[in-house]
């Protein structure tokens, strides 16, 4: 059963039977401390300091395999697909490209949106697929999508679980500043939320496709 931990900002560590992945490790210059997490694989959505600090991740074995862009990768039984998207709503003219990663681990499908800046096209949705179990979605606005667009993207993908990321939590160098998580909570029509230390997901006990997407809030920890 894979275990997901939130390392802050847009960074997550996913531990599974076949390996451990860290998504979008950040540099301490953003005002948060990532620590020194361990992993066998790192995914990088784009080359900005708040998403691209793979050197901070220590190898579990001999080395860390860095996945850095669109394409298909198979590392130690883990299949990862990178889908080209944009960091803005004008096809990258303002902020360049972004890579969305679909990670197949232990019979589950995880999707990390990185700094997605727009709603997804039909072709991008086809590449992502219709069987996402866990979606990591930015919700704080600024240089990526905010609460309203995040809600739309969630409806496009229709995952079983959503874990929000990339919202205000003490980061210091974002202009405009990121929105607090409460904006997303309000947008999704929730009255309250309780952050958890980790999220453990069982492929044999998933909610039915007909059930409403469940939102999981994670408390950030140091790596």
Phi and psi in degrees as GROMACS dihedral restraints (atoms count N, CA, C in turn):
[ dihedral_restraints ]
;  ai    aj    ak    al  type     phi  dphi    fc
    3     4     5     6     1   -60.1    20    10
    4     5     6     7     1   146.9    20    10
    6     7     8     9     1  -120.3    20    10
    7     8     9    10     1   131.0    20    10
    9    10    11    12     1  -111.6    20    10
   10    11    12    13     1   130.5    20    10
   12    13    14    15     1  -123.4    20    10
   13    14    15    16     1   143.7    20    10
   15    16    17    18     1   -97.4    20    10
   16    17    18    19     1   118.3    20    10
   18    19    20    21     1   -96.5    20    10
   19    20    21    22     1     8.3    20    10
   21    22    23    24     1   103.5    20    10
   22    23    24    25     1   153.1    20    10
   24    25    26    27     1    59.2    20    10
   25    26    27    28     1  -108.6    20    10
   27    28    29    30     1  -120.0    20    10
   28    29    30    31     1    21.8    20    10
   30    31    32    33     1  -104.0    20    10
   31    32    33    34     1   128.2    20    10
   33    34    35    36     1  -131.2    20    10
   34    35    36    37     1   150.7    20    10
   36    37    38    39     1  -114.1    20    10
   37    38    39    40     1   124.4    20    10
   39    40    41    42     1  -113.2    20    10
   40    41    42    43     1   115.5    20    10
   42    43    44    45     1  -105.1    20    10
   43    44    45    46     1   127.6    20    10
   45    46    47    48     1  -137.5    20    10
   46    47    48    49     1  -179.9    20    10
   48    49    50    51     1   -61.7    20    10
   49    50    51    52     1   -37.7    20    10
   51    52    53    54     1   -90.9    20    10
   52    53    54    55     1    -6.6    20    10
   54    55    56    57     1   158.9    20    10
   55    56    57    58     1   179.4    20    10
   57    58    59    60     1  -126.0    20    10
   58    59    60    61     1   132.7    20    10
   60    61    62    63     1  -121.8    20    10
   61    62    63    64     1   137.5    20    10
   63    64    65    66     1  -113.8    20    10
   64    65    66    67     1   126.6    20    10
   66    67    68    69     1  -103.3    20    10
   67    68    69    70     1   130.0    20    10
   69    70    71    72     1    51.4    20    10
   70    71    72    73     1    60.2    20    10
   72    73    74    75     1   -66.9    20    10
   73    74    75    76     1   142.8    20    10
   75    76    77    78     1  -112.1    20    10
   76    77    78    79     1   162.0    20    10
   78    79    80    81     1   -89.2    20    10
   79    80    81    82     1   148.2    20    10
   81    82    83    84     1   -65.6    20    10
   82    83    84    85     1   -11.5    20    10
   84    85    86    87     1   -62.4    20    10
   85    86    87    88     1   -17.1    20    10
   87    88    89    90     1   -79.5    20    10
   88    89    90    91     1    -8.4    20    10
   90    91    92    93     1   104.8    20    10
   91    92    93    94     1     5.0    20    10
   93    94    95    96     1  -122.9    20    10
   94    95    96    97     1   158.1    20    10
   96    97    98    99     1  -112.2    20    10
   97    98    99   100     1   112.0    20    10
   99   100   101   102     1   -71.6    20    10
  100   101   102   103     1   -28.0    20    10
  102   103   104   105     1    80.5    20    10
  103   104   105   106     1  -152.2    20    10
  105   106   107   108     1  -130.1    20    10
  106   107   108   109     1    71.7    20    10
  108   109   110   111     1   -68.7    20    10
  109   110   111   112     1   158.2    20    10
  111   112   113   114     1  -107.8    20    10
  112   113   114   115     1   148.8    20    10
  114   115   116   117     1  -166.5    20    10
  115   116   117   118     1   165.7    20    10
  117   118   119   120     1  -100.9    20    10
  118   119   120   121     1   -20.7    20    10
  120   121   122   123     1  -137.6    20    10
  121   122   123   124     1   141.5    20    10
  123   124   125   126     1  -124.3    20    10
  124   125   126   127     1   134.6    20    10
  126   127   128   129     1  -108.8    20    10
  127   128   129   130     1   139.9    20    10
  129   130   131   132     1  -124.2    20    10
  130   131   132   133     1   116.8    20    10
  132   133   134   135     1   -77.6    20    10
  133   134   135   136     1   -32.9    20    10
  135   136   137   138     1  -168.5    20    10
  136   137   138   139     1   166.2    20    10
  138   139   140   141     1   -95.2    20    10
  139   140   141   142     1    68.5    20    10
  141   142   143   144     1  -120.4    20    10
  142   143   144   145     1   149.4    20    10
  144   145   146   147     1   -57.1    20    10
  145   146   147   148     1   -25.9    20    10
  147   148   149   150     1   -84.6    20    10
  148   149   150   151     1     6.1    20    10
  150   151   152   153     1  -140.7    20    10
  151   152   153   154     1    -1.7    20    10
  153   154   155   156     1  -137.9    20    10
  154   155   156   157     1    75.5    20    10
  156   157   158   159     1  -134.5    20    10
  157   158   159   160     1    58.5    20    10
  159   160   161   162     1   -64.1    20    10
  160   161   162   163     1   -23.1    20    10
  162   163   164   165     1   -67.3    20    10
  163   164   165   166     1   -16.8    20    10
  165   166   167   168     1   -79.1    20    10
  166   167   168   169     1   -12.0    20    10
  168   169   170   171     1   -93.4    20    10
  169   170   171   172     1   125.1    20    10
  171   172   173   174     1   -87.2    20    10
  172   173   174   175     1   143.5    20    10
  174   175   176   177     1   -72.8    20    10
  175   176   177   178     1   141.3    20    10
  177   178   179   180     1   -74.4    20    10
  178   179   180   181     1   -32.8    20    10
  180   181   182   183     1  -124.3    20    10
  181   182   183   184     1  -117.3    20    10
  183   184   185   186     1   -80.5    20    10
  184   185   186   187     1   -36.8    20    10
  186   187   188   189     1  -156.8    20    10
  187   188   189   190     1   165.9    20    10
  189   190   191   192     1  -103.0    20    10
  190   191   192   193     1   127.4    20    10
  192   193   194   195     1   -88.7    20    10
  193   194   195   196     1   120.0    20    10
  195   196   197   198     1   -98.8    20    10
  196   197   198   199     1   121.7    20    10
  198   199   200   201     1   -98.5    20    10
  199   200   201   202     1   122.2    20    10
  201   202   203   204     1  -140.9    20    10
  202   203   204   205     1    65.5    20    10
  204   205   206   207     1   136.8    20    10
  205   206   207   208     1   174.0    20    10
  207   208   209   210     1   -62.0    20    10
  208   209   210   211     1   154.2    20    10
  210   211   212   213     1   134.6    20    10
  211   212   213   214     1  -178.2    20    10
  213   214   215   216     1  -114.2    20    10
  214   215   216   217     1   134.7    20    10
  216   217   218   219     1  -132.9    20    10
  217   218   219   220     1   141.4    20    10
  219   220   221   222     1  -130.4    20    10
  220   221   222   223     1   114.5    20    10
  222   223   224   225     1  -126.5    20    10
  223   224   225   226     1   112.6    20    10
  225   226   227   228     1    55.4    20    10
  226   227   228   229     1    37.7    20    10
  228   229   230   231     1    88.9    20    10
  229   230   231   232     1    -3.1    20    10
  231   232   233   234     1  -100.8    20    10
  232   233   234   235     1   124.9    20    10
  234   235   236   237     1   -99.9    20    10
  235   236   237   238     1   127.2    20    10
  237   238   239   240     1  -126.8    20    10
  238   239   240   241     1   130.9    20    10
  240   241   242   243     1  -117.5    20    10
  241   242   243   244     1   126.8    20    10
  243   244   245   246     1  -100.4    20    10
  244   245   246   247     1   127.8    20    10
  246   247   248   249     1  -113.1    20    10
  247   248   249   250     1   125.1    20    10
  249   250   251   252     1   -70.2    20    10
  250   251   252   253     1   124.1    20    10
  252   253   254   255     1  -134.0    20    10
  253   254   255   256     1  -166.2    20    10
  255   256   257   258     1  -126.1    20    10
  256   257   258   259     1   156.0    20    10
  258   259   260   261     1   -90.3    20    10
  259   260   261   262     1     5.1    20    10
  261   262   263   264     1  -151.8    20    10
  262   263   264   265     1  -174.4    20    10
  264   265   266   267     1   -99.7    20    10
  265   266   267   268     1    11.2    20    10
  267   268   269   270     1  -124.0    20    10
  268   269   270   271     1    42.6    20    10
  270   271   272   273     1    54.6    20    10
  271   272   273   274     1    38.9    20    10
  273   274   275   276     1    85.9    20    10
  274   275   276   277     1     2.4    20    10
  276   277   278   279     1   -64.7    20    10
  277   278   279   280     1   -28.4    20    10
  279   280   281   282     1   -96.1    20    10
  280   281   282   283     1   -44.2    20    10
  282   283   284   285     1  -126.7    20    10
  283   284   285   286     1     1.9    20    10
  285   286   287   288     1    87.7    20    10
  286   287   288   289     1  -160.2    20    10
  288   289   290   291     1   -90.3    20    10
  289   290   291   292     1   162.8    20    10
  291   292   293   294     1  -141.4    20    10
  292   293   294   295     1   145.6    20    10
  294   295   296   297     1  -113.2    20    10
  295   296   297   298     1   125.8    20    10
  297   298   299   300     1   -90.2    20    10
  298   299   300   301     1   134.6    20    10
  300   301   302   303     1  -112.8    20    10
  301   302   303   304     1   132.5    20    10
  303   304   305   306     1  -108.8    20    10
  304   305   306   307     1   120.0    20    10
  306   307   308   309     1  -115.5    20    10
  307   308   309   310     1   119.2    20    10
  309   310   311   312     1   -98.5    20    10
  310   311   312   313     1   111.0    20    10
  312   313   314   315     1  -138.9    20    10
  313   314   315   316     1   125.2    20    10
  315   316   317   318     1    51.4    20    10
  316   317   318   319     1    46.7    20    10
  318   319   320   321     1    67.2    20    10
  319   320   321   322     1    20.1    20    10
  321   322   323   324     1  -127.0    20    10
  322   323   324   325     1   158.3    20    10
  324   325   326   327     1  -120.1    20    10
  325   326   327   328     1   118.6    20    10
  327   328   329   330     1  -107.9    20    10
  328   329   330   331     1   144.0    20    10
  330   331   332   333     1  -132.2    20    10
  331   332   333   334     1   118.7    20    10
  333   334   335   336     1  -107.5    20    10
  334   335   336   337     1   119.7    20    10
  336   337   338   339     1   -85.3    20    10
  337   338   339   340     1    -6.1    20    10
  339   340   341   342     1    58.5    20    10
  340   341   342   343     1  -137.2    20    10
  342   343   344   345     1  -101.4    20    10
  343   344   345   346     1    53.6    20    10
  345   346   347   348     1   -56.1    20    10
  346   347   348   349     1   135.4    20    10
  348   349   350   351     1  -115.8    20    10
  349   350   351   352     1    13.7    20    10
  351   352   353   354     1  -161.7    20    10
  352   353   354   355     1   166.9    20    10
  354   355   356   357     1   -71.4    20    10
  355   356   357   358     1   155.2    20    10
  357   358   359   360     1   -85.1    20    10
  358   359   360   361     1   145.9    20    10
  360   361   362   363     1   -81.5    20    10
  361   362   363   364     1   168.6    20    10
  363   364   365   366     1   -60.7    20    10
  364   365   366   367     1   -42.6    20    10
  366   367   368   369     1   -67.7    20    10
  367   368   369   370     1   -37.0    20    10
  369   370   371   372     1   -65.9    20    10
  370   371   372   373     1   -40.6    20    10
  372   373   374   375     1   -63.6    20    10
  373   374   375   376     1   -37.1    20    10
  375   376   377   378     1   -64.6    20    10
  376   377   378   379     1   -39.0    20    10
  378   379   380   381     1   -68.0    20    10
  379   380   381   382     1   -37.7    20    10
  381   382   383   384     1   -69.0    20    10
  382   383   384   385     1   -38.9    20    10
  384   385   386   387     1    93.7    20    10
  385   386   387   388     1   170.3    20    10
  387   388   389   390     1  -108.3    20    10
  388   389   390   391     1    16.0    20    10
  390   391   392   393     1  -125.1    20    10
  391   392   393   394     1    37.5    20    10
  393   394   395   396     1   -73.1    20    10
  394   395   396   397     1   126.0    20    10
  396   397   398   399     1   -87.4    20    10
  397   398   399   400     1   -44.7    20    10
  399   400   401   402     1  -129.3    20    10
  400   401   402   403     1   123.8    20    10
  402   403   404   405     1  -113.1    20    10
  403   404   405   406     1   124.6    20    10
  405   406   407   408     1   -96.9    20    10
  406   407   408   409     1   115.1    20    10
  408   409   410   411     1  -125.7    20    10
  409   410   411   412     1   132.4    20    10
  411   412   413   414     1   -72.8    20    10
  412   413   414   415     1   140.8    20    10
  414   415   416   417     1  -133.9    20    10
  415   416   417   418     1    -0.3    20    10
  417   418   419   420     1   -93.9    20    10
  418   419   420   421     1    -0.9    20    10
  420   421   422   423     1    72.2    20    10
  421   422   423   424     1  -148.2    20    10
  423   424   425   426     1    72.7    20    10
  424   425   426   427     1  -113.9    20    10
  426   427   428   429     1   -91.1    20    10
  427   428   429   430     1     9.2    20    10
  429   430   431   432     1  -141.3    20    10
  430   431   432   433     1  -169.7    20    10
  432   433   434   435     1   -73.1    20    10
  433   434   435   436     1   147.9    20    10
  435   436   437   438     1   -99.3    20    10
  436   437   438   439     1  -169.6    20    10
  438   439   440   441     1   -55.3    20    10
  439   440   441   442     1   -44.7    20    10
  441   442   443   444     1   -66.9    20    10
  442   443   444   445     1   -48.0    20    10
  444   445   446   447     1   -67.1    20    10
  445   446   447   448     1   -34.7    20    10
  447   448   449   450     1   -60.5    20    10
  448   449   450   451     1   -41.7    20    10
  450   451   452   453     1   -61.4    20    10
  451   452   453   454     1   -41.0    20    10
  453   454   455   456     1   -65.1    20    10
  454   455   456   457     1   -42.4    20    10
  456   457   458   459     1   -66.0    20    10
  457   458   459   460     1   -38.4    20    10
  459   460   461   462     1   -59.4    20    10
  460   461   462   463     1   -41.7    20    10
  462   463   464   465     1   -66.7    20    10
  463   464   465   466     1   -32.7    20    10
  465   466   467   468     1   -66.4    20    10
  466   467   468   469     1   -43.3    20    10
  468   469   470   471     1   -85.5    20    10
  469   470   471   472     1   -34.2    20    10
  471   472   473   474     1    55.4    20    10
  472   473   474   475     1    57.6    20    10
  474   475   476   477     1   -77.4    20    10
  475   476   477   478     1   166.9    20    10
  477   478   479   480     1   -75.8    20    10
  478   479   480   481     1   -39.4    20    10
  480   481   482   483     1  -130.7    20    10
  481   482   483   484     1   146.6    20    10
  483   484   485   486     1  -123.0    20    10
  484   485   486   487     1   133.6    20    10
  486   487   488   489     1  -121.1    20    10
  487   488   489   490     1   113.4    20    10
  489   490   491   492     1   -74.3    20    10
  490   491   492   493     1   153.2    20    10
  492   493   494   495     1  -152.1    20    10
  493   494   495   496     1   176.9    20    10
  495   496   497   498     1    57.4    20    10
  496   497   498   499     1    56.1    20    10
  498   499   500   501     1  -131.1    20    10
  499   500   501   502     1   174.7    20    10
  501   502   503   504     1   -65.7    20    10
  502   503   504   505     1   122.6    20    10
  504   505   506   507     1  -151.6    20    10
  505   506   507   508     1    37.6    20    10
  507   508   509   510     1   100.6    20    10
  508   509   510   511     1     0.5    20    10
  510   511   512   513     1   -62.6    20    10
  511   512   513   514     1   143.7    20    10
  513   514   515   516     1  -109.9    20    10
  514   515   516   517     1   -16.4    20    10
  516   517   518   519     1  -119.7    20    10
  517   518   519   520     1    37.1    20    10
  519   520   521   522     1  -105.8    20    10
  520   521   522   523     1   125.9    20    10
  522   523   524   525     1  -136.2    20    10
  523   524   525   526     1   109.3    20    10
  525   526   527   528     1   -73.1    20    10
  526   527   528   529     1   157.8    20    10
  528   529   530   531     1   -65.5    20    10
  529   530   531   532     1   156.0    20    10
  531   532   533   534     1   -75.8    20    10
  532   533   534   535     1   151.4    20    10
  534   535   536   537     1   -79.6    20    10
  535   536   537   538     1   150.5    20    10
  537   538   539   540     1   -71.3    20    10
  538   539   540   541     1   160.2    20    10
  540   541   542   543     1   -61.4    20    10
  541   542   543   544     1   -25.5    20    10
  543   544   545   546     1   -61.4    20    10
  544   545   546   547     1   -27.6    20    10
  546   547   548   549     1   -65.5    20    10
  547   548   549   550     1   -41.3    20    10
  549   550   551   552     1   -68.6    20    10
  550   551   552   553     1   -40.8    20    10
  552   553   554   555     1   -56.8    20    10
  553   554   555   556     1   -44.6    20    10
  555   556   557   558     1   -66.5    20    10
  556   557   558   559     1   -43.2    20    10
  558   559   560   561     1   -59.6    20    10
  559   560   561   562     1   -37.0    20    10
  561   562   563   564     1   -84.8    20    10
  562   563   564   565     1     0.8    20    10
  564   565   566   567     1    75.8    20    10
  565   566   567   568     1    23.8    20    10
  567   568   569   570     1   -91.5    20    10
  568   569   570   571     1   145.1    20    10
  570   571   572   573     1   -92.0    20    10
  571   572   573   574     1   -27.0    20    10
  573   574   575   576     1  -157.7    20    10
  574   575   576   577     1   166.8    20    10
  576   577   578   579     1  -151.7    20    10
  577   578   579   580     1   153.9    20    10
  579   580   581   582     1  -129.5    20    10
  580   581   582   583     1   110.2    20    10
  582   583   584   585     1   -66.3    20    10
  583   584   585   586     1   141.8    20    10
  585   586   587   588     1  -109.7    20    10
  586   587   588   589     1   158.1    20    10
  588   589   590   591     1   -73.5    20    10
  589   590   591   592     1   -33.3    20    10
  591   592   593   594     1  -158.1    20    10
  592   593   594   595     1   165.4    20    10
  594   595   596   597     1  -127.1    20    10
  595   596   597   598     1   118.2    20    10
  597   598   599   600     1  -108.5    20    10
  598   599   600   601     1   126.4    20    10
  600   601   602   603     1  -120.7    20    10
  601   602   603   604     1   133.9    20    10
  603   604   605   606     1  -109.1    20    10
  604   605   606   607     1   119.4    20    10
  606   607   608   609     1   -62.3    20    10
  607   608   609   610     1   -22.2    20    10
  609   610   611   612     1   -91.8    20    10
  610   611   612   613     1     0.4    20    10
  612   613   614   615     1  -137.4    20    10
  613   614   615   616     1    45.7    20    10
  615   616   617   618     1   -82.4    20    10
  616   617   618   619     1   151.1    20    10
  618   619   620   621     1   -64.9    20    10
  619   620   621   622     1   155.6    20    10
  621   622   623   624     1   -65.3    20    10
  622   623   624   625     1   154.7    20    10
  624   625   626   627     1   -59.0    20    10
  625   626   627   628     1   -28.8    20    10
  627   628   629   630     1   -77.4    20    10
  628   629   630   631     1   -15.2    20    10
  630   631   632   633     1   -74.5    20    10
  631   632   633   634     1   152.7    20    10
  633   634   635   636     1   -66.4    20    10
  634   635   636   637     1   144.2    20    10
  636   637   638   639     1   -56.9    20    10
  637   638   639   640     1   133.6    20    10
  639   640   641   642     1   -96.8    20    10
  640   641   642   643     1   137.8    20    10
  642   643   644   645     1  -103.5    20    10
  643   644   645   646     1   127.0    20    10
  645   646   647   648     1  -113.2    20    10
  646   647   648   649     1   125.6    20    10
  648   649   650   651     1  -104.4    20    10
  649   650   651   652     1   127.3    20    10
  651   652   653   654     1  -112.6    20    10
  652   653   654   655     1   141.2    20    10
  654   655   656   657     1   -84.4    20    10
  655   656   657   658     1   127.9    20    10
  657   658   659   660     1   -67.3    20    10
  658   659   660   661     1   141.6    20    10
  660   661   662   663     1  -125.3    20    10
  661   662   663   664     1   165.6    20    10
  663   664   665   666     1   -83.2    20    10
  664   665   666   667     1   148.5    20    10
